[in-house]
Every structure is written in C-alpha cells, then in structure tokens.
Amino acid sequence: MSNVSRPAPGVPNELQRRLGLPDAVVIGLGSMIGAGIFASLAPAARAAGSGLLLGLALAAVVAYCNATSSARLAALYPASGGTYVYGRERLGEFWGYLAGWAFVVGKTASCAAMALTVGSYIWPGQAHAVAVAAVVALAAVNYAGVQKSALLTRIIVAVVLTVLAVVTVASLTSGAVDTARLDIGTDATAGGVLQAAGLLFFAFAGYARIATLGEEVRDPARTIPRAIPIALGIALVVYTLVAVSVLLVLGQDGLAAAGAPLTEAARAAGADWLVPVVRVGAAVAALGSLLALILGVSRTTLAMARDHHLPHALAAVHPCFKVPHRAELIVGAVVAVAAATTDIRGAIGFSSFGVLAYYAIANASAWTLIPAEGRPARIIPVIGLTGCLVLAFALPLPSVLTGAAVLLVGATAYGTRRMLTDSTQRRHPR
C-alpha cells in the first residue's frame, strides 16, 4: 500500500477524476505529436547523418522503457506530480525534489520554445508578441478546467495528424522518391547516433503528461498503464512514417540542411500548395505541445507546493474549476516572460537534458518495486536508466553544461533549505 500523501476526499485541495482512457491517450499524443517532429528532424539528421533512423529507434527504445516504468509507478501512486512523487516515495525526498526541479525548469524552457515556435510560424516579424499571446490564451483554457483542455487537445491532435498524413502521402507518391536515400548507417558514428537519439527524445517525452495528471484520471490503476503505451506506440508509428517519407524525397544531406524539413519535403514532392498547410500545422502542433506542457508543469508545481518545496500557496485548488489555479497562473506568467525575452536556440537540448534526468529517476524508482506492486521486468528500468544517462551526456556540450548547472542550483537550494530547517528545529524543538 502506498504511503503517498494526498488530500483527503472532499477537502478544498482535492482534484477531480474527470479523464477517461481516450482523454489520457489524447493528452499524451498532444504532448508528443507536436512541434518536436517539425523541429527535431533536421538537427538530428545533422548529428547522425545516415544513422537518423537508428537514432529514432534508439530514442523509441529508451522512451518505451521510461513509459513502462512510469506507467507502473503511476498506477501505484495516482497523484499529481509524476516522478516527483515516485522519487520521493521510492528513493527519498531529495531524489523526488530533484526530479520535480528538473521537470519544472526543463519544461518551462520547453513551454517558451513552443510558444516561440507558434510565433515564428504565425507572424515571424512579431514572434515574441504572438508567443506571449499564445501563453496567455492557453493558460486561460487550462484555468477553465482540465476537461476543456482535453477537448481542445483532441482538436489539435486531429489537425496535426491530418497535416502529417497529407505530407507523408504526398512525399511517398511523388516522383522525387529515391529509395537509395535510405542507406541507413553507412556514414554514421556512434556518437552522432546517440546525439540524434537525445535530440529526438524531445519529441517522445510527452507521455509524462499522462502520469503527472494521475490525480485527475478515472480508475488510474488501469487507465494510466494502458494510455501511456498506446500514446507512445501511435507516436512512434507517425514519427517513423514521417522520417522515412522526408528522407526519401530530401535525402540525408537535404534534410540536415533544411530549416523547415516538412515544408522542404512538400516543395521537393511538387506539392507547393501544401506549404501553407504545413505552416499552419506546425503552429497548431506547437500550440498542442504548449497546452499539455503548461498542464504538466502546473501539476508538478502543485505537488511540490504541497510538500513546501515551493510556496505552499501554490497548492490551492479552485473550488469551482477544480484545477491548481495559482500554480497555473504563476507558470503562465513565468513562461510568458521567458517567451518575451528568450529565443529557441538550445531549448531542445536543454529540455532534453532535464527530461532525461527526470526519467532516470523514474527508472531508478521502478527498480525498487516488488512483484506485488506491479514491478516491470528488471531489464526495463536498467535499460531506461542507462539509456537516459547516456543520451543526456551525448547531447551538445552547451546543453549538458547548462543542464548540469541548473540541477546543481536545485540541489544546492534543497540542501540550504534542509540545513535551515534542521537548525530551526534544533533551536525550537517541539
């Protein structure tokens, strides 16, 4: 039996379980089938060369192990916070805190990057202003209730899947297809494949949103373990089809040099009419990712605030909308400021480092499960933990250094707070 702390039923800080299996799958898809597939293919191709598909396969294997570990833990601890809760309960308070810190900081950067992606596609000359407007609008949707967020995510996922399907079919049926371009791995290096996998992992990381919403999912012990692999499997099929079709018409060199790979693929396939459609699809995809990211970050903020690792006032739940309204407001404000003052360069690498650290702790937590708690096969968390660490440190050096520095800042803040708390307790024992 879990000893995870949760609000007692009926208290003001209780969230309501309103999401079923379709909602949970769609929220996971909305997080994964987003701007990542529009943005990560080109840098991954530059890193891996002809090993792009190998990098995609490696990212998928690590993502599968992470998803399996997360699903088993989420079924046991169906509370908001995801790996923040799992690490705290299985490994100790520090590791839970570090997971929450890595998630909140890394995903806040991702929110800003997604908002700026929306701005760059909708109105390139005013990208920052559009980004801030997008953050404000989606924060308002989240504030109005998680069911409204799930409904909007359904619409976004449908639009993006349609755009990706049209581009894929247009590419595969065009005269520009050359099967010799799928010459997999002939000039790839191990380091390049690993770096590409780390960059492509950015596009897979959204299934965590299902776990972080664990307190709002109906029958979480059954729903979450089913929703996570379904969402991941659909995303993998979509990504593979898109990557193969783009490679067939552009080749690895053309893909590596493309600023907007799907737009270039449409042009190469002779479907210029698709270019504005792809632009709209990319903007909508980024909106979907941003919506789900704000949901996940606000729920982890809620969980950390409940434990006083963040200001306890952020643990409040709106009496009518049943959402962590203060957490959503502060997350929206921070993301809006970041979107107004930063650019997206390096955001993918920085976010990937933080998320890989987050999942490393999830896999370490899953290792401690016993069979009665639904433990996965031992090899799953081993591969997941090893893969997360290897991919994290295979990322571009600036991303590694920045990510490590941010984790160190978080660990230092935790240690300082603990020393102050212990000192106070010694001076004023109960």
Order of alpha helices (4+ residues) and beta strands (2+ residues): alpha-alpha-alpha-alpha-alpha-alpha-alpha-alpha-alpha-alpha-alpha-alpha-alpha-alpha-alpha-alpha-alpha
